[in-house]
Amino acid sequence: MSVFPLPIGPRDVFLATHWTTAQQIKPLLPKMDIGRFFYLIQDFEPGFHAWSSNYALALETYDLDFVPVINESLLFDFLAGQAIGRFAEPDFCQRALVFEPAIDARVFHPPSGPAATRPHRLLFYARPTNARNLLGLGLAALRQAIADGAFAGDRWEFLAIGGRGSLPDLDLGGGYTLRPAPWQDYNGYAQQLRDSDILLCPMLSPHTSYPVLEMAACGGLAVTNTYASKTAARLTAISENILASKPTIEGFTAALTQAVAMARTGRPQAGQPNLPTDWDSALAPATAEMARVFRIMTES
């Protein structure tokens, strides 16, 4: 495959979408007429890594000269509340462009018609290569809830999703097994959520995690954890189908036990979370402001 250099004009403006792309453009910025760039921030990315070179490089990018475009107010509140990089500056925070994620109501919605006869089903968003998804904690809590009898008396099946089949069958005790589910396309994934009762989705991050929001939109119960600005009260304000606990074995076990009890009484069917239902409406205010800021940057 041929590789060609990318022509860059002196008044071009960059958009970074990940800390690695911010680091790529960093040495070019002093050579540009416009040294600022737009930075789309969708998580606290140093947290993707252990304390390490990558952690330091990711953290450094928040000290650069950029216009922050942030996916989710919970994440913005974390960055500002922790005074991370330039988010320690009140004027910088006031200029941040923040939008809420959209959950497409055409794809993620409660099931229509009578419920199919099937065993109860719990999905575990199990991603062994993503440390922030707390696979070990989630497994320990699931095994503890089973040992405590939370699932006793009903037929339950346990499916691992999100890992592209990278997990083997795992014994959960009590005669239950966590089995990897086949990888689904987008619509198949949404149907999988509708065909399930509970999603266990740990996420040690200030961002909610899309599966949590998508499961709530499909009328099921999403068990996740709190973290800093991501409090139980703020998650419940998004949807009462979200059950949040501290990221501990005991916390997840209690939330799972509560979710099982709620599932036995019938699906909540709460419908769409308190979020935009399409990306056009979600992004419109932020993109309009980006265009205004871009004009100011390039015309000055």
N, C-alpha and C positions, 0 to 999 in steps of 0.2 A: 504494500500500500504506500503510495506517495504521500509525503508530508510536506506541506508548504507553509512558510511563515505567514502569520496573520498581520496584514497591514494595520497599523494603529495611527490615527491622526492625533496631533498634539492637543486638540480640544475634544477628543472623545471622552466619554464618561463610562466608567466600568460599573457593572452590577455583580457583586460577589454573592454567591448562594450557599457557600460552605466555608469553613475556616481555611481549608486548603486553597480555595480560589482567592480568598483575601490575601493569603501569604504569597500567592503567585503574582498578584498585581502590585504588592507592596514595593518592590524595587523599581517598578516603572513609574510610580506616582511622582517622584521628584523630577522626572523628565517631561511630565505633562504640564500643559498650561493650567489644567484644572486638576488639583491634587486630591479632591474629595471623590468619593465613590458611594454608590448606594449599596447597602448591605442587608440582604434578606436573611433575617435571623429566625429560625424555626425551632430552636432548642438551645439550651446552654451546652454548647458543643464541647467545651473542655471536659464535661462530664462523660463524654463518650470514651474517655481514656483514663487509665490510672495516672497518678502523679508522675509525669514523665516529660520527655521532650515534646511529644504531641500535645500534652496538656498545656505546657508552657506556650507553645506556638499558637494554639487555639485561643488561649486567654489573651495573648498579646494583641490579637486582632481587634479586641474591643477598645484598645487605646489608640487606634488609627483614626484618621480624619474621614468620617463617613456619615452618611445619612441613614439612620436606622429604620428599617421596614420590618416590623415584628409581627409574626404570626401568633396571635393570642395575647390577650391582656394579662392573663396569669403569668406568662413568660416575661412580659414587660415589667410587671410589678416585682418579679423576682430580680431582674437585672437592676432595676432602680433601687429596690429595697436593700439589696446587697452592695450597692454602690460599686458595681463591677466596671472597671475601665472608665470610659467617658460617661457612663451612666451615673457616676458620682456627681456630675455637673447638672444642677437644676435646669439651666437653659437648654442643655442638650436633651434632657428628658422631655422638656416641653415641645421640642421639635420632632420627637419620634412619631413615626407613622405606624399606627397599630391597627390591625384588622383581626376579626374573629374568623376561625375556620368555618367553612361551609360543609354541611352534611346534606348531600344531594337527596332530596325527598323523593325523587323519581326512582332512586335505586334503594335507599335505606328507609323502609317503612314497615309498620306492623303487618303480619299476615292478614290476608282477606279470607273470609269464609271460615267454616268450622275448623278447629285444630285437628291435625292428623293424629291418628292413634299411633303412638310410638313411645319408646322409653323416654324418661327425662334425659336431657343431655346437657353436659357441662363442657364448654370449650375452654381450653387453657392456651392463652397466647404465649407459647413456649418458644423462646428464641435463644438457644444456647450460645450463640456467638455475640449477643447483645447483652452485656453485663447489666445495663440499667433495667432490663426486664426481669431481673431477680428470679431466675429459674429455680434456684435452690430454695429460696424462701417460699415461693409459691408451691413447690412440690411438698416441702415439709408441712405447710399449712393444710394442703389438701389431704395428705396422709393423716394428719392429726384430726381433721374434721371427720374423716371416715372412721378413725379409731374411736372417736367420741360418739359415733352412732348418728351423726347428722343426716346421713343418706339412707339409713336403715328403713326397711319397710316399703321401699319403692324401687322400681327398675330404673337404674341410671347407667348411662354410658359416658365415658370420658375421652375426649378427642383433643389432641395437641394440634394447634394450627400456628402458622406464622414462620415455621422453620424449614419449609420445603422438604419435609420428610427426613430431616437430619437427626431426629430422635428415634431410638428404638422403642419397642414396647416397654413400659415401665410399670412394675407392680406397685399398686397403691395400698395394698392391704385390704382386708375385708372381702376378698374375692374380686376386687375391681382392678382393672388395668387401664392405664393411659396409653392410647394408641394414636400414632400419627395419622392425621386425616390427609387424604389426597389434596394436592395443590389445586386451588380453584381459580377461575378467572374472576373478574370484578363482580359480575352479576351472580355467578355461582357462589362467591364469598358472601354476598348479601343474603342469598337464599339460605346459606348455611347458618347465618346469624338468626334468621327468622325461624329456622327449624330447631333452634336450641333455646334453653331456658336461662342459662347462666354463662357469662363469660368471665373467667378469671384473668385479669390483665394487669399484673404489677408493672409499675413504671416509676423508677426513682429519678424523677425529673419534674421541673415545674410545668411542663406541658402535659395536657390531659392524656394524650395518645388517641389517635383516631379510632382504633377498634372500640374503645370505651364509648365514644360518642355515637359510633355507628350501631353498636349493640343497643344502646338506649333508644335510638331512633327506630330500631326494628321491634321495639316492644319487649325486649328481654332485660335481664338484670346484669349490670356490669359491676364486678367487684374489682376495685383498684385501691391505690394507696394515696395518702396525702404526702405533700412535700412542700415545705416553706409556704409560699403564697398559695399553693394549691391545697386549700383547706377543704374539709368535708362540707362546710356550709356553702362554699362557692361552687363545688361540684354539684351539690343538690340543687342549687339555683339554676344550673344548666339543665338538669333532668333529675327527677326523683327516682329514676331507674338506676342511678349511679350510687353504689354503696362504697364508701371510702373509709379506710382504716389506717392506722399507723403502719408503716412498713416493717412489721414484726410478725413472727409466726403466730403469736397469740392474736394480733389484730386481724390478720387475714383469716384465721380460723373462725373468729367470731363473726366476721362479715360473711364468710361462706355459710356458716350455720344460719344466719339471718336470711340470706338469699334463698337457701333451700326451703326454709319455712314459708317464705313469700311465694316461691314457685309452686308449692303444694296447693296454694289457694287460688292459683290461676295467674296467667301472665298479666303484668301491670298494664300493658297496652297504652302507655302514656303518650306515644306518638313522638313527633319531632322535638328534639331538644331546643332550648332557647338560644338558637344560633341561626345564621343565614342558611337558607335551603338551596342556594346555588352560588357558584363562584363569581358570577358576574356582579351580583349585588354585594357579595362579601368584599370584593376587591375594588369596587368602583370608587369609594371615597379615597382610599390610599393611593390608587393609581392616578387619580385626578390631582392629588397633592404632589405626587412624584413628578408629574408633568409640569406643574407650576414651579417646583424647585429646580427641575432640570432647565427650564427656560431662564431662570435667574442665574444659575451657574454658568450657562453657556453664553449668555448675553452680556455678562459683566466684563 
